[in-house]
Amino acid sequence: MERENLFSDFVPVPKAEWLAKVEADLKGKPLEALYWHLSDTLRIDPFAHPQDRSHLPDAPVQLNRQWWVGAATWQTDAWGQQLEEMRAGGVQSVRLVCTTAEHLAEAAAALAAHWPDVPHLVLDLPADGALNWRAEWVCAKQPDWVCGGVSDDVVLGVKRVLCVAEMSCEEVTASLYSALYAGAQALEQAVGKKEFLPAQVASHLAFRFWVGPSYFLEIARLRAFALLWGHLLEAWGVPACKPLIEVHFAQEAYGDDPYHNMIRATTLAMSAILGGADRLEVRPVQLPQKGHTPFTRRIARNVQHILMLESHFDKMADPVAGSWYVEQLADQLAQQVWTQFCQEYS
């Protein structure tokens, strides 16, 4: 059977013709009324067209969507029970949240007893740097990522997680600027004081973001940060590469209905994965008067399992590439933040 050439049947339509059709469909309502104003300077066009992009499409964020299926446990008397539940439930990356040296020692002992060969381990420590995890860590498994604690982890083989402050959808550019600024400071401090090469430091940094319910905006925000990080590395003479991104759910992500939230968790997880997350935690839903339960924690884990094992999100190269709306939005976010960064950061 001969191969059909569909491009000859569906010729490109100029933007002017599309706009004329849109204006006719609006029946007198101005197109400007549909613009989305994220800030005084950032306006999102409701109609995107290939003619709006003056450069080639962005390179894929990565060749596939593989990510760590994460879950967290806080200081508790049931460290072992929580770890066993995660292990049986298919968690790949465990985050241990410890606020004191005592909790850190308890968590290390529980991990050594219940899951010494965990594939990926994240330690969450106080941000003031007062807690040195090496002094209390008794497990043979060393953390892969550390958030908080002493800041020299970046040059000692452990990836340092830079935490971006949780912000609302209206503060999307502020969150990007905060992440870029934190990365620039980490590069400058480690290279300047430790005499390490920028490429070595950059390869040991990860960034933590919180996603909210604005689906396309969150995809564009994570992709915009990948563009920004690439520009920053190029300024340091390092070949551009995708940043390591850890994604959690923002407090505003869920509403009041717990069962509606279980469904919403899927679209939140999708936005994180399509944006380029390397590690993802789906926040368990709080049931009335019960809080987190084994059931809600299992649902949270299975959201990621379904996206990975049934929908095969980990096998897709970059499904968002070619979406003019998302790529245009990511471009606008990146351009605005980069302009501000170049003006304010020296």
C-alpha positions in Angstrom: 0.0 0.0 0.0 1.4 3.4 -1.0 2.2 5.8 1.8 -0.2 8.7 1.9 1.2 12.2 2.1 -1.3 13.9 4.5 0.6 17.2 4.3 -0.7 17.8 0.8 -4.3 17.3 2.0 -3.9 19.4 5.1 -2.0 22.5 4.2 -0.8 24.9 6.9 -3.3 27.7 7.8 -1.8 31.1 8.5 -2.4 32.7 11.9 -4.5 35.5 10.3 -7.0 33.1 8.9 -7.3 31.3 12.3 -7.8 34.6 14.1 -10.5 35.6 11.7 -12.3 32.4 12.4 -11.9 32.8 16.2 -13.3 36.3 16.1 -16.3 35.1 14.1 -17.0 32.4 16.7 -16.7 34.9 19.5 -19.7 36.8 18.1 -18.5 40.3 19.0 -16.6 39.4 22.3 -13.1 40.7 22.1 -10.3 38.2 22.0 -8.4 40.3 24.5 -11.0 39.3 27.1 -9.7 35.7 27.0 -6.1 36.6 27.7 -4.7 35.1 30.9 -2.8 37.7 33.0 -0.4 35.9 35.4 1.2 39.2 36.4 1.5 42.8 35.2 4.0 41.8 32.6 3.1 38.2 31.8 0.2 37.7 29.5 -0.8 34.3 28.1 -2.4 34.3 24.7 -5.4 31.9 24.5 -4.5 31.1 20.9 -1.1 29.7 20.0 0.2 29.2 16.5 3.6 28.0 15.0 4.2 31.5 13.7 4.5 32.7 17.3 7.8 30.8 17.7 10.8 32.5 16.2 13.2 29.6 16.9 13.3 25.8 16.5 11.3 23.7 19.0 13.0 23.1 22.3 15.0 19.9 22.5 13.3 17.1 24.5 13.8 17.6 28.2 15.0 14.0 28.3 14.8 10.9 26.1 12.2 9.2 28.4 10.0 9.9 31.4 11.7 7.6 33.9 11.3 8.9 37.5 11.6 7.6 41.0 8.3 6.6 42.6 8.7 8.3 46.0 7.0 8.4 49.4 7.9 9.9 52.7 7.7 9.1 56.4 8.2 11.5 59.3 9.6 10.9 62.8 7.4 8.4 64.4 7.4 5.3 66.6 6.5 3.2 63.5 9.5 3.8 61.2 9.8 0.1 60.5 6.1 -0.4 59.8 6.1 2.5 57.4 9.2 1.2 55.6 7.7 -2.3 55.3 4.5 -0.7 53.8 6.5 1.3 51.3 8.6 -1.7 50.3 5.5 -3.9 49.7 3.7 -1.1 47.9 6.3 -0.6 45.2 8.0 2.6 46.4 11.4 3.1 44.8 12.6 6.2 46.6 12.1 6.7 50.4 12.3 10.2 51.9 13.0 10.2 55.7 12.1 13.5 57.4 14.2 14.0 60.5 14.4 17.1 62.7 16.7 15.9 65.5 19.8 13.7 65.8 17.7 11.2 67.8 15.1 10.9 65.0 17.9 10.5 62.5 19.6 7.7 64.4 16.2 5.9 64.8 15.5 6.3 61.1 18.9 4.9 60.2 18.5 1.9 62.5 15.0 1.2 61.1 16.2 1.4 57.5 19.1 -1.0 58.3 16.7 -3.5 59.8 13.7 -3.3 57.4 15.1 -2.1 54.0 18.9 -1.9 53.9 18.9 -2.1 50.1 16.4 0.6 49.3 17.0 1.7 45.7 17.0 5.4 46.4 17.1 7.4 49.6 16.4 11.0 50.4 17.1 12.6 53.8 15.1 15.7 54.8 16.9 17.7 57.5 16.4 21.1 59.1 17.4 23.9 56.7 19.6 25.7 59.3 22.5 23.3 58.7 22.8 22.4 62.4 22.2 18.6 61.9 25.1 16.6 60.4 23.7 13.4 59.2 27.0 11.6 59.0 27.5 11.8 62.8 24.3 9.8 63.5 23.9 7.6 60.4 24.4 3.9 61.2 23.0 2.3 58.0 25.2 0.9 55.3 23.0 2.5 52.7 24.1 6.1 52.2 21.6 8.8 51.2 21.5 9.6 47.5 19.9 13.0 48.0 20.0 15.3 51.0 17.8 18.3 51.6 19.0 20.7 54.4 21.7 19.8 56.8 25.4 20.6 56.1 25.9 22.2 52.7 29.1 20.4 51.8 27.1 17.4 50.5 27.2 18.9 47.1 30.9 18.0 46.7 31.0 14.8 48.6 29.2 12.4 46.3 25.6 13.1 47.6 23.2 15.2 45.6 22.1 18.3 47.4 18.4 19.2 47.1 17.7 22.9 46.8 14.2 23.6 48.2 12.1 26.1 46.3 9.7 28.0 48.5 6.1 26.9 48.0 4.2 29.6 46.0 0.8 30.1 44.4 0.1 29.9 40.7 0.2 33.7 40.6 3.8 33.6 41.9 5.1 31.2 39.2 7.9 33.5 38.0 8.9 34.1 41.6 9.4 30.4 42.2 11.4 30.0 39.0 13.6 33.0 40.0 14.1 31.5 43.5 15.2 28.2 42.1 17.6 29.7 39.6 19.0 32.1 42.2 19.6 29.1 44.7 21.3 27.2 41.9 23.5 30.1 41.0 24.5 30.6 44.6 25.3 26.9 45.2 27.5 27.0 42.1 29.3 30.1 43.1 29.9 29.1 46.7 31.1 25.5 45.9 33.3 26.5 43.0 34.7 29.6 44.8 35.4 28.0 48.2 36.0 24.3 47.4 37.9 24.8 44.1 35.7 22.3 42.3 34.8 22.5 38.6 31.3 24.0 37.8 30.3 20.7 36.0 31.1 18.7 39.1 29.0 20.9 41.3 26.1 21.1 38.8 25.9 17.3 38.6 25.3 17.1 42.3 22.4 19.5 42.6 18.7 18.8 42.5 15.7 21.1 42.9 12.4 20.6 44.8 9.3 22.1 43.3 5.6 22.0 44.5 2.9 21.7 41.8 -0.6 23.0 42.0 -3.8 22.4 40.2 -3.0 24.5 37.1 -2.2 21.7 34.7 -0.6 23.3 31.7 1.1 26.1 33.8 2.9 23.6 35.9 4.1 21.6 32.9 5.4 24.9 31.4 7.0 26.0 34.7 9.1 22.9 35.0 10.1 23.0 31.4 10.9 26.7 31.7 13.3 25.9 34.6 15.1 23.4 32.4 15.7 26.2 29.9 16.8 28.6 32.6 19.2 26.1 34.1 20.7 25.3 30.7 21.4 29.1 30.2 23.0 29.3 33.6 25.3 26.4 33.0 26.3 27.8 29.6 27.2 31.0 31.4 29.6 28.9 33.6 31.0 27.2 30.5 29.2 23.9 31.2 27.3 22.1 28.5 23.5 22.6 29.0 21.8 19.6 30.6 18.5 18.8 32.3 18.3 19.7 36.0 17.3 17.0 38.5 13.8 17.9 39.7 11.9 16.5 42.7 8.2 17.3 42.8 5.8 17.4 45.7 2.1 18.6 45.8 1.4 22.1 47.0 -1.0 22.7 49.9 -3.4 24.4 47.5 -3.4 21.3 45.2 -6.3 19.6 47.0 -9.8 20.7 47.7 -12.2 19.7 50.5 -13.6 16.6 48.9 -11.1 13.7 49.6 -12.5 11.5 46.9 -12.3 14.2 44.3 -8.7 14.8 45.5 -7.9 11.2 44.7 -8.8 11.8 41.1 -7.1 15.2 41.0 -3.9 13.5 42.2 -3.6 11.9 38.7 -3.6 15.2 36.8 -1.1 16.7 39.3 1.2 13.7 38.8 0.9 13.9 35.1 1.9 17.6 35.0 4.9 16.8 37.1 6.0 13.9 34.9 5.4 15.7 31.6 7.3 18.7 33.0 10.3 16.5 33.6 10.2 15.3 37.2 13.0 12.9 38.2 11.4 12.0 41.6 7.7 12.4 42.5 5.7 12.1 45.7 1.9 12.0 45.5 0.5 13.4 48.7 -1.9 11.0 50.3 -5.4 12.3 50.7 -6.6 13.3 54.2 -9.9 11.5 55.2 -12.2 13.3 57.6 -11.3 12.6 61.2 -8.8 9.9 60.1 -6.0 11.7 58.3 -3.7 9.5 56.2 -4.6 5.9 56.2 -3.1 2.8 54.7 -5.8 3.0 52.0 -5.1 6.6 51.0 -1.3 6.0 51.0 -1.8 3.0 48.7 -4.0 5.1 46.4 -1.2 7.7 46.3 1.4 5.1 45.4 -0.8 3.5 42.8 -1.4 6.8 40.9 2.3 6.6 39.9 2.2 2.9 39.2 -0.7 3.3 36.8 1.0 6.1 35.0 4.2 4.1 34.7 3.0 0.5 34.3 -0.3 0.9 32.4 -0.1 4.3 30.7 3.7 3.9 30.1 4.5 7.5 30.8 8.1 6.3 31.4 8.4 5.1 27.8 7.5 8.4 26.1 10.3 10.6 24.8 8.7 14.0 25.2 4.9 14.1 24.6 4.7 17.9 25.3 7.2 18.8 22.5 5.3 20.4 19.7 2.5 21.7 21.9 2.7 25.3 20.8 0.7 26.5 23.8 2.9 24.8 26.4 6.2 25.7 24.6 5.1 29.3 24.1 4.2 29.6 27.8 7.5 28.0 28.8 9.3 30.4 26.6 7.6 33.4 28.1 8.2 32.3 31.7 11.9 31.6 30.9 12.5 34.9 29.1 10.9 37.0 31.8 12.8 35.2 34.6 16.1 35.3 32.8 15.8 39.0 32.1 15.1 39.7 35.8 18.0 37.4 36.8 20.5 39.1 34.6 19.5 42.5 35.9 19.6 41.6 39.6 22.2 38.8 40.0 25.8 39.8 39.8 
